[in-house]
Amino acid sequence: MATTTIEWTNTVWNPTTGCDKVSAGCMHCYAEPLAARLQAMGNRRYGAGFRLALHSDKLDEPLGWKTPQLVFVNSMSDLLHAGVPDAFLLRAFSTMARANWHTYQVLTKRADRWPDVYGLVVDRLGAWPANVLPGVTIENVAALDRLGPLSQVGDAATMR
């Protein structure tokens, strides 16, 4: 478990690392320079720098944390990155559902992917895990345009 000084959470879980810039808010990403520093220190998870990397060995990690945690999922990446395959997403969400004594904060700049991820999770797990809080980073007014697809998430929930 990686504790953090981020004031709105108490631990982070990074089953993926690395990302690509997709919005203006990415210009001020804290994770990219931190990844460069970790790469320079020889951290094996950052051997590719800030390119997307999947860490399957981290997927079951929250199951071993016995004390309930408020978990920021992927502080060093974006779980909804287009390069994260559906099978990997399902394993991550399955872990979150199974380790239901924790609360997970899944934040993304890729709002347009939420409806598909929501549908995938509900189809495969039977329901959206109540302990998973989906969120979208809004860095400016222009980013609000990307929220349009989020209205479909509620519609998808009522159609099932």
Secondary structure in CASP SS format (residue, H / E / C, confidence):
PFRMAT SS
TARGET T0000
AUTHOR 0000-0000-0000
METHOD secondary structure of the structure
MODEL  1
M C 1.00
A E 1.00
T E 1.00
T C 1.00
T C 1.00
I C 1.00
E C 1.00
W C 1.00
T C 1.00
N C 1.00
T E 1.00
V E 1.00
W E 1.00
N C 1.00
P C 1.00
T E 1.00
T E 1.00
G E 1.00
C C 1.00
D C 1.00
K C 1.00
V C 1.00
S C 1.00
A H 1.00
G H 1.00
C H 1.00
M H 1.00
H H 1.00
C C 1.00
Y C 1.00
A H 1.00
E H 1.00
P H 1.00
L H 1.00
A H 1.00
A H 1.00
R H 1.00
L H 1.00
Q H 1.00
A H 1.00
M C 1.00
G C 1.00
N C 1.00
R H 1.00
R H 1.00
Y H 1.00
G C 1.00
A C 1.00
G C 1.00
F C 1.00
R C 1.00
L C 1.00
A E 1.00
L E 1.00
H C 1.00
S H 1.00
D H 1.00
K H 1.00
L C 1.00
D C 1.00
E H 1.00
P H 1.00
L H 1.00
G H 1.00
W C 1.00
K C 1.00
T C 1.00
P C 1.00
Q C 1.00
L E 1.00
V E 1.00
F E 1.00
V E 1.00
N C 1.00
S C 1.00
M C 1.00
S E 1.00
D C 1.00
L C 1.00
L C 1.00
H C 1.00
A C 1.00
G C 1.00
V C 1.00
P C 1.00
D H 1.00
A H 1.00
F H 1.00
L H 1.00
L H 1.00
R H 1.00
A H 1.00
F H 1.00
S H 1.00
T H 1.00
M H 1.00
A H 1.00
R H 1.00
A C 1.00
N C 1.00
W C 1.00
H C 1.00
T E 1.00
Y E 1.00
Q E 1.00
V E 1.00
L E 1.00
T E 1.00
K C 1.00
R C 1.00
A H 1.00
D H 1.00
R H 1.00
W H 1.00
P H 1.00
D H 1.00
V H 1.00
Y H 1.00
G H 1.00
L H 1.00
V H 1.00
V H 1.00
D H 1.00
R H 1.00
L H 1.00
G C 1.00
A C 1.00
W C 1.00
P C 1.00
A C 1.00
N C 1.00
V E 1.00
L E 1.00
P E 1.00
G E 1.00
V E 1.00
T C 1.00
I C 1.00
E C 1.00
N C 1.00
V H 1.00
A H 1.00
A H 1.00
L H 1.00
D H 1.00
R H 1.00
L H 1.00
G H 1.00
P H 1.00
L H 1.00
S H 1.00
Q H 1.00
V H 1.00
G H 1.00
D H 1.00
A H 1.00
A H 1.00
T H 1.00
M H 1.00
R C 1.00
END
